[in-house]
Amino acid sequence: MDYGASEVQLLGLQLRIEIVLCEVWKEAIAGDVEHTHLVKRLDL
């Protein structure tokens, strides 16, 4: 497969967005452990 420049840029952008979201989730989980447990309890 031969990717055009715009497709490569889109793939790179998607990868960066996924990395940022992963970091945000890690911070949220680390900061809101009790809140997460409460939400899980409510879901059950």
C-alpha positions, 0 to 999 in steps of 0.5 A: 500500500502506498500512503499519500502524505495526507493519510500519513499525517492523519495516521500520525495525528490519530496516534498522538490523540490516542496517546494524549487520551491514554495519559488523560485516562491514567491521570483521571484513574490515579486521581479518582480511584475512590470515585471510580470504585463508587461508580463501579458499585453503582453500576452493579 
